[in-house]
Amino acid sequence: MRIGVYGFGAIGRLVTRLLVERGHEIVGVVDIDERIVGRDVGEVLGIGRIGVEVSKGI
C-alpha cells in the first residue's frame, strides 16, 4: 500500500516505522519542523535512507 503521512512527531514516526516494517511504501511525509524538513524519512527514523524527503507542505 502507498501511504502519505501528515505529521511526523513522536506518534507519526512510530506509525511510519511500523508501516515500513510491514512492507508498506511511504510516498510522502509532511511536517512543519524545520529541523527535519528536507531530510530523508528513513534517516529521521534511524533505519537508513528510503528515498523520500520530509516536506513542509503537500
Backbone as a ProteinNet text record, in pm:
[ID]
protein_1_A
[PRIMARY]
MRIGVYGFGAIGRLVTRLLVERGHEIVGVVDIDERIVGRDVGEVLGIGRIGVEVSKGI
[TERTIARY]
83.8	0	89.1	53.6	126.6	63.6	146.1	93.7	167.4	90.7	145.6	116.9	209.9	197.1	195.1	95	83.2	106.1	221	260.4	363.5	483.9	593.9	656.5	569.1	614.1	631.8	625.5	650.4	555.1	426.7	328.7	342.2	358.3	375.6	497	604.5	726.1	704.9	637.3	609.6	525	418.4	329.8	405.5	485	560.9	659.6	728.6	822.9	750.2	635.5	558.7	512.3	469.3	426	540.9	657.7	775.2	812.2	811.9	846.2	750.5	626.7	526	521.2	616.3	629.5	550.9	489.6	415.5	511.9	472.3	556.1	517.1	610.4	587.4	619.8	520.4	539.9	553.5	524.8	539.3	518.4	588.5	572.9	573.6	476.2	464.9	478.3	561.4	576.6	627	605.1	647.9	780.3	835.9	961.5	1078.3	1132.5	1241.9	1365.9	1380.5	1497.8	1493.9	1374.6	1364.8	1317.9	1261.8	1218.2	1339	1323.2	1430.7	1516.6	1502.7	1581.2	1507.6	1582.1	1523.3	1446	1326.2	1239.3	1308.8	1373.4	1443	1554.9	1626.7	1733.5	1676.3	1563.9	1499.3	1457	1410.2	1366.9	1483.5	1601.9	1717.2	1722	1656.2	1652	1723.4	1788.9	1856	1765.8	1827.3	1753.3	1647.9	1530.3	1426	1390	1458.6	1436.4	1317.1	1265.9	1153.4	1194.3	1179.9	1215.9	1094	1116.1	1010.9	985.4	858.3	818.9	749.7	748.7	679.9	533.1	496.7	358.3	324.6	198.9	150.7	181.7
-117.1	0	124.5	224.2	351.5	447.4	505.1	584.3	716.7	822.7	953.2	979.9	1043.2	1069.9	1220.6	1269.1	1412	1429.9	1484	1498.4	1392.2	1436.6	1342.9	1363.9	1383.7	1390.6	1249.1	1233.1	1102.2	994.1	1024.5	924.5	898.8	1004.7	988.5	903.9	924.3	845.1	699.4	675.8	538.2	466	531	470.7	445.5	542.5	528	412.5	402.5	291.7	156.8	145.1	20.4	-10	92.3	72.3	23.1	83.8	41.8	-102.2	-134.7	-270.9	-374.1	-334.8	-426.6	-425.4	-353.9	-359.2	-256.2	-158.6	-55	48.7	111.6	212.2	351.4	421.9	559.3	648.8	724.7	807.2	955.5	993	1132.6	1149.7	1247.7	1283.3	1435.2	1490.1	1634.8	1669.7	1771	1821	1964.9	2042.5	2182.8	2204.7	2101	2113.6	2134.5	2255.2	2289.6	2202.2	2141	2055.7	1926.8	1884.1	1759	1777.8	1894.5	1920	1909.3	1832.5	1811.2	1689.3	1632.6	1511.9	1387.2	1281.6	1154.3	1094.9	1047	990.3	876.9	788.2	676.1	720.7	825.4	877.4	935.5	1006.4	1060.8	947	837	721.5	636.5	657.4	577.4	440.7	426.7	296.4	297.8	407.7	419.6	484.5	539.9	614.8	528.9	591.5	523.6	601.2	714.4	790.2	883.6	914.8	1007.4	1114.6	1240.9	1351	1404.2	1452.8	1520.3	1655	1684.7	1810.4	1900.9	2030.1	2125.9	2140.1	2102.4	2113.7	2005.2	1998.6	1895.2	1934.3
0	0	0	-77.6	-83.3	17.3	104.8	216	228.4	255.9	290.3	437.3	504.5	648.3	669.3	741.2	771.6	920.6	955.7	1096.6	1130.5	1163.8	1185.2	1322.1	1420.9	1559.5	1612.5	1742.2	1804.1	1752.5	1746.7	1702.3	1552.1	1473.2	1328.8	1294.8	1368.9	1345.6	1383.6	1494.7	1537.1	1432.4	1388.7	1289.1	1158.4	1115.9	991.3	1000.4	1111.8	1130.6	1120	1184	1178.8	1036.5	965.1	826.8	739.6	753.7	675.8	710.7	838.8	882	824.4	798.8	745.4	592.6	530.5	385.7	307	373.7	302.6	245.6	137.3	71.3	119.8	179.9	222.3	103.1	55.8	-63.6	-30.9	92.5	131.8	280.3	336.9	478	486.4	559.4	575.7	723	752.2	889.1	881.6	987.3	988	1059.5	1118.6	1194.1	1097.5	1097.1	1005.1	1024.1	1141	1165.8	1085.4	1044.1	968.5	825.4	792.5	654.9	562.1	454.8	357.9	385.5	504.3	537.2	489.4	465.7	426.5	544.2	517.3	621.1	695.5	623.4	686.1	777.7	738.7	824.8	953.6	943	1063.3	1155.9	1097.1	1176	1225.8	1168.5	1208.1	1143.2	1027.4	960.1	825.6	792.5	663.3	559.8	457.6	355.4	285.7	261.9	185.5	59.3	36.5	-85.9	-83.7	34.6	49.4	149	109.2	198.2	271.9	393.1	469.4	402.6	374.8	311.1	411.5	380.6	467.7	429.5	309.6	263.8	164.5	133.2	40.4	-102
[MASK]
++++++++++++++++++++++++++++++++++++++++++++++++++++++++++

